[in-house]
Amino acid sequence: MTKYYQGINSAMIHGGRLPEDAAHAVNVPIYQTSTFRQFGIGETVTWEYTRTGNPTRAALESLIAELEGGQAGFAFASGMAALTAVLSLFKQGDRLLISSNVYGGTYRVLDKIFSHFGITYTIADTTDLNALEQSITPEVKGILVESPANPLLTITDLLGVADLARRHHLVSIADNTFMTPYLQRPLELGFDVVVHSATKYLGGHSDLIAGLVVVRDQELACRLAFIQNSTGGVLDPFDSFLLQRSIKTLGVRMDRHVSNAEQVAQFLIRQPGIARVYYPGLPDFKGYAVNQGQARNGGVMMSFELKAGYAYQKFFKALKLIVLAESLGGVESLVCHPATMTHAAIPEEIRRKVGITDGLIRLSTGLEDPEDLLNDLAQALSASKS
């Protein structure tokens, strides 16, 4: 289809369109059907069975591919289903390098599931390219990174990792959940695969579960299409519609999210009860310069540590506006305790080694009035003092 736009906000609204239907619908219709009529044995048809392909899902997949600048997109029933499909690109005997602090579910599926199939992993400091290169052995076939990483917001030089992977003929995979294509596009920096938990900022309203994958070349697209159809963890038509609807407002939501996050981060660094704030938008953050070179800004996610004498249990109990919950990326502000929630699957010795302490709190800043957020944080910090 001819495009009459160039900007990403226009693409989020007008991208991913199907050929115009008979009803001339402004929004892509929900094709809530499991199967499609065929007109004769052996006659080629576009749609056969919704696991294999569905027009509503196809529109979403086209949209995310356009936004990330990739060859093809794939929609799955969850972020973990999306990651599982990507990890299925590898075979027995293959090893992956993964960031030293990644989402606990990523660690768990590698450690407890894919290890049964002979696919192993090495935890590496992806912020140190020289050390990362030294971790590459003949068995290593891929590198999986998060930047910013979950939950310490560690920044990895994506351009450097992509170049390293290319030189060693490795598949490079970036989890872009925290930044979304609105703030960062790893494929443009040379990555082969981008994964999203679309449940988060892409969905944005804490009302759906979804995962998305985008690949940069046709060979990977063909392989992943086969895996998606064969394993069947696809996103249903209704949630495909909801997700595409949500992406239309991604830009305006992320602008407000980031504005609030920047104000919250500046507030937290001035509080006597806070030992440290992890936020890529702070100029003294370790990865600030690298992040500025590869992303639009510092994003939304942050973590912070309470000082000795402040109890995190009391802090969570005292919050009135901000919600203690799993997940992130919704219009409401959410906090979690990584050590016992999102990263509980990671052994304690590994958590402590990378800095995931009991006093660490992760915050996804929502769209509330910033003054209300600051007031809620202030009273919770006061209440948490022993």
PLY file of the C-alpha trace (Angstrom):
ply
format ascii 1.0
element vertex 386
property float x
property float y
property float z
element edge 385
property int vertex1
property int vertex2
end_header
0.00 0.00 0.00
1.18 3.54 -0.74
2.27 5.43 2.37
1.44 9.09 2.75
3.38 9.59 5.98
6.92 9.49 7.35
6.72 9.97 11.13
6.34 7.22 13.70
3.21 8.71 15.27
1.50 8.60 11.89
2.75 5.04 11.40
1.27 3.96 14.73
-2.14 5.22 13.62
-2.13 4.38 9.91
0.32 1.48 9.68
-0.55 -2.19 9.60
-3.58 -1.71 7.39
-5.21 -4.54 5.50
-6.43 -4.01 1.95
-9.65 -2.03 2.19
-12.61 -4.24 3.07
-16.10 -4.05 1.61
-17.43 -2.12 4.61
-14.62 0.49 4.41
-13.96 0.20 8.16
-11.65 2.84 9.63
-10.30 0.29 12.13
-9.18 -3.22 11.21
-12.17 -5.52 11.90
-11.99 -8.38 14.40
-12.05 -11.60 12.40
-13.31 -13.73 15.28
-13.21 -17.03 13.45
-11.20 -20.21 13.78
-11.39 -21.18 10.11
-12.14 -19.76 6.66
-14.19 -20.96 3.67
-12.24 -22.66 0.89
-13.70 -22.90 -2.59
-12.07 -26.02 -3.94
-9.45 -28.65 -3.19
-6.03 -27.33 -4.05
-7.25 -23.79 -4.75
-4.93 -21.29 -3.08
-6.55 -18.99 -0.52
-5.02 -16.28 1.67
-6.62 -17.44 4.91
-7.19 -21.04 5.95
-7.03 -21.44 9.73
-6.49 -18.82 12.43
-3.50 -20.56 14.03
-1.75 -20.26 10.67
-2.97 -16.76 9.90
-5.76 -14.35 10.72
-6.40 -10.94 9.10
-6.64 -9.08 12.42
-3.42 -10.61 13.71
-1.73 -10.07 10.36
-2.51 -6.36 10.55
-0.91 -6.15 13.99
2.13 -8.12 12.82
2.54 -5.81 9.85
2.27 -2.79 12.14
4.95 -3.87 14.60
7.28 -4.83 11.74
6.85 -1.34 10.27
7.44 0.38 13.62
10.60 -1.62 14.36
11.87 -1.42 10.77
11.94 -5.18 10.29
11.16 -7.71 7.58
8.28 -9.42 9.39
6.40 -9.38 12.69
4.82 -12.18 14.71
2.19 -11.95 17.46
2.02 -14.42 20.34
-0.24 -15.11 23.32
2.30 -13.67 25.80
5.77 -12.22 25.99
7.07 -15.57 27.21
5.39 -17.34 24.28
7.17 -14.90 21.97
10.53 -15.52 23.68
9.95 -19.28 23.63
9.43 -19.15 19.86
12.65 -17.17 19.41
14.62 -19.58 21.59
13.23 -22.41 19.45
15.43 -21.09 16.64
18.31 -22.82 18.43
19.10 -26.53 18.67
20.70 -29.06 20.98
24.30 -28.14 21.80
23.80 -24.42 21.21
24.67 -21.92 23.91
23.39 -18.37 24.40
24.98 -15.42 26.15
22.46 -13.49 28.27
22.70 -10.19 30.13
23.71 -10.44 33.78
20.40 -8.97 34.90
17.46 -10.06 32.81
13.80 -10.63 33.52
13.39 -13.62 35.85
11.06 -15.37 33.41
13.77 -15.27 30.74
16.23 -16.90 33.11
13.65 -19.46 34.25
12.65 -20.65 30.78
16.29 -21.12 29.81
17.34 -22.71 33.07
14.33 -24.97 33.64
12.88 -25.68 30.18
15.37 -25.25 27.33
18.13 -26.90 29.33
16.12 -30.14 28.93
16.66 -29.86 25.18
20.39 -29.29 25.41
20.28 -25.52 24.89
22.46 -23.84 27.52
23.35 -20.29 28.53
26.14 -18.23 30.03
25.42 -15.13 32.09
27.64 -12.33 30.82
28.26 -8.66 31.44
26.97 -7.33 28.13
28.05 -3.79 29.09
31.69 -4.87 28.71
32.19 -5.72 25.04
35.70 -7.08 25.55
34.57 -9.44 28.32
31.52 -10.38 26.25
33.70 -11.34 23.29
35.89 -13.47 25.54
32.75 -15.39 26.57
32.16 -16.52 22.98
33.02 -20.19 22.47
32.29 -22.42 19.46
29.04 -23.52 21.13
27.71 -19.95 21.43
25.16 -19.25 18.68
23.28 -16.25 20.03
23.31 -13.22 22.31
20.20 -12.11 24.21
20.26 -8.66 25.80
17.95 -6.22 27.50
18.78 -2.53 27.38
17.74 -1.04 29.70
17.91 -4.31 31.62
15.38 -5.50 34.17
15.47 -4.44 37.01
18.68 -2.36 37.39
18.24 -0.52 34.06
21.76 -1.48 32.97
22.59 -0.07 29.54
24.25 -2.18 26.85
25.88 -0.71 23.74
23.47 -2.21 21.21
25.49 -1.13 18.18
28.59 -2.73 19.68
26.83 -5.99 20.53
25.25 -6.19 17.09
28.65 -5.72 15.46
30.19 -8.36 17.74
27.42 -10.82 16.92
27.75 -10.20 13.20
31.52 -10.79 13.27
31.06 -14.08 15.11
28.01 -15.19 13.08
25.70 -15.15 16.10
21.98 -14.38 16.23
21.52 -11.13 18.16
18.27 -10.77 20.14
17.12 -7.63 21.95
14.26 -7.46 24.42
12.87 -3.98 23.69
9.93 -4.15 26.10
11.02 -1.26 28.31
11.67 1.20 25.48
9.25 0.21 22.69
10.01 1.20 19.07
8.92 4.74 19.94
12.06 5.26 22.03
14.54 2.71 20.62
14.87 0.50 17.52
17.50 -2.24 17.92
17.06 -3.58 14.36
18.26 -0.24 13.01
21.38 -0.71 15.16
22.06 -4.10 13.59
20.18 -6.61 15.75
18.58 -9.64 14.12
15.56 -10.11 16.39
13.51 -7.85 18.66
11.17 -9.27 21.31
8.42 -7.45 23.20
6.20 -8.29 26.09
3.40 -6.31 24.46
1.46 -6.69 27.71
3.49 -3.71 28.90
3.79 -0.30 27.20
2.54 -1.40 23.79
-0.70 -2.63 25.39
-0.47 0.09 27.98
-3.71 -0.46 29.91
-3.08 -3.61 32.00
-5.93 -5.37 30.21
-4.29 -7.83 27.81
-1.44 -10.34 27.59
0.56 -10.46 24.37
4.03 -10.90 22.90
5.56 -9.62 19.66
8.66 -10.51 17.66
10.21 -8.68 14.71
13.06 -10.04 12.55
15.35 -8.19 10.17
15.74 -10.70 7.30
13.64 -13.10 5.28
15.49 -16.24 6.31
14.70 -15.67 9.98
11.15 -14.67 9.03
10.56 -18.01 7.32
11.99 -19.97 10.23
9.98 -18.09 12.83
6.77 -18.34 10.79
7.21 -22.11 10.75
7.79 -22.18 14.52
4.79 -19.94 15.20
2.46 -22.11 13.15
3.88 -25.40 14.40
3.88 -24.58 18.11
0.69 -22.54 17.96
1.12 -19.96 20.72
-0.55 -17.26 18.64
-2.38 -14.14 19.77
-6.17 -14.32 19.38
-8.06 -11.92 17.06
-9.70 -9.89 19.83
-6.46 -9.17 21.70
-4.79 -8.44 18.36
-7.45 -5.77 17.81
-7.02 -4.38 21.34
-3.25 -4.21 20.99
-3.40 -2.44 17.64
-5.87 0.02 19.16
-3.52 0.68 22.07
-0.48 1.23 19.84
-2.29 4.15 18.18
-1.76 6.15 21.39
1.70 4.82 22.24
3.51 8.06 21.37
1.38 10.37 23.48
1.37 7.89 26.35
5.13 7.42 26.31
5.73 11.17 26.23
3.67 11.57 29.41
5.19 8.44 31.00
8.71 9.78 30.42
7.85 13.27 31.66
6.49 11.82 34.89
9.44 9.44 35.27
11.94 12.26 34.92
10.18 14.24 37.66
9.98 11.20 39.94
13.66 10.38 39.44
14.69 13.95 40.30
12.50 13.77 43.40
13.91 10.44 44.57
17.58 11.44 44.32
16.87 14.25 46.82
15.21 12.04 49.44
17.20 11.17 52.58
15.72 7.67 52.71
16.93 6.70 49.22
20.36 5.13 48.89
20.48 4.96 45.08
18.32 5.58 42.03
18.74 3.55 38.85
17.37 5.59 35.93
19.03 6.00 32.51
17.70 9.56 32.24
19.93 10.83 35.07
23.17 12.37 33.73
25.30 10.65 36.39
23.85 7.19 35.65
26.60 4.85 34.45
25.06 4.11 31.05
23.67 7.59 30.40
25.92 8.51 27.46
25.50 5.16 25.71
21.74 5.29 26.15
21.59 8.84 24.77
23.29 7.59 21.63
20.83 4.77 20.95
17.51 5.84 22.49
15.33 8.92 22.42
15.56 9.42 26.19
15.91 7.55 29.48
12.58 5.81 29.20
10.08 5.22 31.97
11.35 2.40 34.18
13.46 3.01 37.26
14.52 1.24 40.40
15.69 2.60 43.73
17.15 1.27 46.96
16.03 2.25 50.42
18.66 3.16 52.98
19.23 1.15 56.13
16.57 2.08 58.63
13.80 2.11 56.02
11.68 -1.03 55.66
10.50 -1.94 52.18
7.55 -3.90 53.62
6.29 -0.75 55.34
6.92 1.27 52.18
4.71 -0.98 50.06
1.99 -1.08 52.72
1.91 2.71 53.00
1.41 3.46 49.30
-2.07 4.72 48.55
-2.05 5.74 44.87
0.80 3.67 43.44
-0.11 -0.02 43.12
2.00 -2.98 44.26
1.63 -5.51 41.45
3.42 -7.68 38.94
3.93 -6.22 35.47
4.59 -2.67 34.27
3.76 -0.26 31.49
0.14 0.49 32.36
-1.46 3.92 32.66
-1.35 3.41 36.43
1.93 3.56 38.36
3.07 0.14 39.54
5.78 -0.92 41.96
7.21 -4.35 42.64
9.82 -6.03 44.80
12.14 -7.78 42.30
13.81 -10.08 44.82
10.53 -11.80 45.71
8.42 -11.09 42.63
9.79 -10.66 39.09
13.23 -12.15 39.81
12.40 -14.73 42.46
13.27 -17.51 39.97
16.89 -16.36 39.92
19.03 -17.95 42.65
19.78 -15.61 45.56
23.55 -15.70 45.04
23.14 -14.52 41.45
20.65 -11.82 42.47
22.98 -10.43 45.09
25.98 -10.59 42.78
24.29 -8.35 40.19
22.77 -6.02 42.79
19.17 -7.19 43.18
18.96 -6.62 46.93
16.03 -6.95 49.32
15.87 -3.16 49.48
15.50 -2.74 45.72
12.15 -1.40 44.48
11.14 -1.21 40.82
8.79 1.54 39.67
6.82 1.87 36.44
5.65 5.48 36.41
2.11 5.91 35.11
0.12 8.81 33.73
-1.19 10.28 36.98
-0.62 13.92 37.92
3.06 14.08 38.92
2.31 15.98 42.13
0.12 13.11 43.30
2.85 10.59 42.60
5.46 12.61 44.48
3.16 13.06 47.44
2.44 9.34 47.59
6.13 8.46 47.46
6.95 11.04 50.12
4.39 9.77 52.62
5.33 6.12 51.96
9.00 6.87 52.56
8.12 8.66 55.77
6.00 5.71 56.93
8.75 3.21 56.09
11.31 4.74 58.45
12.01 2.45 61.37
0 1
1 2
2 3
3 4
4 5
5 6
6 7
7 8
8 9
9 10
10 11
11 12
12 13
13 14
14 15
15 16
16 17
17 18
18 19
19 20
20 21
21 22
22 23
23 24
24 25
25 26
26 27
27 28
28 29
29 30
30 31
31 32
32 33
33 34
34 35
35 36
36 37
37 38
38 39
39 40
40 41
41 42
42 43
43 44
44 45
45 46
46 47
47 48
48 49
49 50
50 51
51 52
52 53
53 54
54 55
55 56
56 57
57 58
58 59
59 60
60 61
61 62
62 63
63 64
64 65
65 66
66 67
67 68
68 69
69 70
70 71
71 72
72 73
73 74
74 75
75 76
76 77
77 78
78 79
79 80
80 81
81 82
82 83
83 84
84 85
85 86
86 87
87 88
88 89
89 90
90 91
91 92
92 93
93 94
94 95
95 96
96 97
97 98
98 99
99 100
100 101
101 102
102 103
103 104
104 105
105 106
106 107
107 108
108 109
109 110
110 111
111 112
112 113
113 114
114 115
115 116
116 117
117 118
118 119
119 120
120 121
121 122
122 123
123 124
124 125
125 126
126 127
127 128
128 129
129 130
130 131
131 132
132 133
133 134
134 135
135 136
136 137
137 138
138 139
139 140
140 141
141 142
142 143
143 144
144 145
145 146
146 147
147 148
148 149
149 150
150 151
151 152
152 153
153 154
154 155
155 156
156 157
157 158
158 159
159 160
160 161
161 162
162 163
163 164
164 165
165 166
166 167
167 168
168 169
169 170
170 171
171 172
172 173
173 174
174 175
175 176
176 177
177 178
178 179
179 180
180 181
181 182
182 183
183 184
184 185
185 186
186 187
187 188
188 189
189 190
190 191
191 192
192 193
193 194
194 195
195 196
196 197
197 198
198 199
199 200
200 201
201 202
202 203
203 204
204 205
205 206
206 207
207 208
208 209
209 210
210 211
211 212
212 213
213 214
214 215
215 216
216 217
217 218
218 219
219 220
220 221
221 222
222 223
223 224
224 225
225 226
226 227
227 228
228 229
229 230
230 231
231 232
232 233
233 234
234 235
235 236
236 237
237 238
238 239
239 240
240 241
241 242
242 243
243 244
244 245
245 246
246 247
247 248
248 249
249 250
250 251
251 252
252 253
253 254
254 255
255 256
256 257
257 258
258 259
259 260
260 261
261 262
262 263
263 264
264 265
265 266
266 267
267 268
268 269
269 270
270 271
271 272
272 273
273 274
274 275
275 276
276 277
277 278
278 279
279 280
280 281
281 282
282 283
283 284
284 285
285 286
286 287
287 288
288 289
289 290
290 291
291 292
292 293
293 294
294 295
295 296
296 297
297 298
298 299
299 300
300 301
301 302
302 303
303 304
304 305
305 306
306 307
307 308
308 309
309 310
310 311
311 312
312 313
313 314
314 315
315 316
316 317
317 318
318 319
319 320
320 321
321 322
322 323
323 324
324 325
325 326
326 327
327 328
328 329
329 330
330 331
331 332
332 333
333 334
334 335
335 336
336 337
337 338
338 339
339 340
340 341
341 342
342 343
343 344
344 345
345 346
346 347
347 348
348 349
349 350
350 351
351 352
352 353
353 354
354 355
355 356
356 357
357 358
358 359
359 360
360 361
361 362
362 363
363 364
364 365
365 366
366 367
367 368
368 369
369 370
370 371
371 372
372 373
373 374
374 375
375 376
376 377
377 378
378 379
379 380
380 381
381 382
382 383
383 384
384 385
